[in-house]
């Protein structure tokens, strides 16, 4: 019964995301997705109010640091082919990401239980897959509708 309630809540959030995101500007979309992400992760980790209050400022700091790392390496990556420098650059980024995860794991471990900590990355990956599926589904519908309107003209 508890699993059914969580599934229904998750479906409601996903369907709401689809309807709401389409009518919003890029910044509003990002903010909306971040709110949904925080609700999703809070639910997956079973965060109580006190834990969530301590967790989210640190998580947001961590998430911003991850995004900054990705942007930094994306800017520096001007690849025309694959070279040993490209491979070394990727390894360097992976090492920096690992160092970042280690640093924040220590901080998260002061707030989260071992079980919650173990489920954090899983919840992040699950949310990312859910968003990707939602975006892919929206694009497929868009292109399908576009091709249908071409045939009717």
C-alpha positions in Angstrom: 0.0 0.0 0.0 2.8 2.4 0.9 4.5 1.5 -2.4 1.3 2.2 -4.3 1.0 5.7 -2.7 4.6 6.5 -3.6 4.0 5.4 -7.2 0.9 7.5 -7.5 2.7 10.5 -6.1 5.6 10.0 -8.5 3.2 9.7 -11.5 1.4 12.8 -10.4 4.7 14.7 -10.2 5.9 13.5 -13.6 2.6 14.3 -15.3 2.4 17.7 -13.6 6.0 18.3 -14.8 5.0 17.7 -18.4 2.1 20.0 -18.4 3.8 22.8 -16.4 7.2 22.8 -18.1 5.9 23.3 -21.6 4.4 26.7 -20.8 7.3 28.2 -18.9 10.5 30.1 -19.8 13.9 28.4 -19.5 14.6 29.8 -16.1 11.2 28.9 -14.8 11.6 25.4 -16.2 14.9 25.0 -14.4 13.5 26.3 -11.1 10.5 24.0 -11.5 12.7 21.0 -12.2 14.9 21.8 -9.2 11.8 22.0 -7.0 10.6 18.7 -8.3 14.0 17.2 -7.9 14.2 18.3 -4.2 10.8 16.7 -3.6 11.8 13.5 -5.4 15.1 13.1 -3.5 13.5 14.1 -0.2 10.9 11.3 -0.8 13.4 8.7 -1.9 15.6 9.4 1.1 12.7 9.7 3.5 13.9 13.0 4.8 12.1 14.4 7.8 11.8 18.2 8.1 14.8 18.6 10.4 17.1 16.5 8.2 15.9 18.2 5.0 16.6 21.6 6.5 20.2 20.6 7.2 20.6 18.6 4.0 19.4 20.9 1.2 21.8 23.8 1.6 24.7 21.4 1.5 23.3 19.4 -1.4 22.6 22.6 -3.4 26.2 23.6 -2.8 27.4 20.2 -4.0 25.1 20.3 -7.0 26.3 23.7 -8.0 30.0 22.5 -7.7 29.2 19.5 -9.9 27.6 21.7 -12.5 30.5 24.1 -12.4 32.9 21.2 -13.0 30.9 20.0 -16.0 30.8 23.5 -17.5 34.5 24.0 -16.9 35.4 20.8 -18.8 32.8 21.3 -21.5 34.3 24.8 -22.2 37.8 23.4 -22.4 36.8 20.5 -24.6 37.3 21.5 -28.2 37.8 18.1 -29.6 38.1 17.4 -33.3 39.1 13.8 -32.8 40.2 11.5 -30.0 43.7 12.0 -28.6 45.6 11.0 -25.5 45.0 14.6 -24.3 41.3 14.1 -24.5 41.5 10.9 -22.6 43.7 12.5 -19.9 41.3 15.4 -19.7 38.4 13.0 -19.1 40.3 11.2 -16.4 41.2 14.4 -14.8 37.5 15.5 -14.7 36.5 12.1 -13.3 39.2 12.4 -10.6 37.9 15.9 -9.7 34.4 14.6 -9.6 35.4 11.8 -7.3 37.2 14.2 -5.0 34.1 16.3 -4.9 31.9 13.3 -4.1 34.3 12.3 -1.3 34.3 15.8 0.2 30.6 16.0 0.2 30.1 12.4 1.4 31.9 13.4 4.6 29.6 16.4 5.0 26.4 14.4 4.1 27.4 11.6 6.5 27.0 14.1 9.4 23.3 14.6 8.4 22.1 11.4 6.7 22.0 7.8 7.9 24.2 5.3 6.0 21.1 4.0 4.2 20.1 7.5 3.1 23.6 8.3 2.0 23.8 5.1 0.0 20.5 5.9 -1.7 21.4 9.5 -2.6 23.3 8.8 -5.8 20.7 6.2 -6.8 17.9 8.8 -6.3 19.9 11.4 -8.4 20.3 8.9 -11.2 16.7 7.8 -11.1 15.6 11.4 -11.3 17.9 12.2 -14.2 16.6 9.1 -16.1 13.0 10.2 -15.4 13.7 13.7 -16.8 15.5 12.3 -19.8 12.5 10.0 -20.6 10.1 12.9 -20.2 12.1 15.1 -22.5 12.5 12.3 -25.1 8.8 11.6 -24.9 8.0 15.2 -25.5 10.3 15.4 -28.5 8.8 12.3 -30.0 5.3 13.6 -29.6 6.4 17.0 -31.1 8.0 15.4 -34.1 5.1 12.9 -34.6 2.5 15.7 -34.5 4.7 17.8 -36.8 4.9 15.0 -39.4 1.1 14.4 -39.1 0.4 18.1 -39.8 2.7 18.0 -42.8 0.8 15.1 -44.3 -2.6 16.8 -43.8 -1.6 20.0 -45.7 
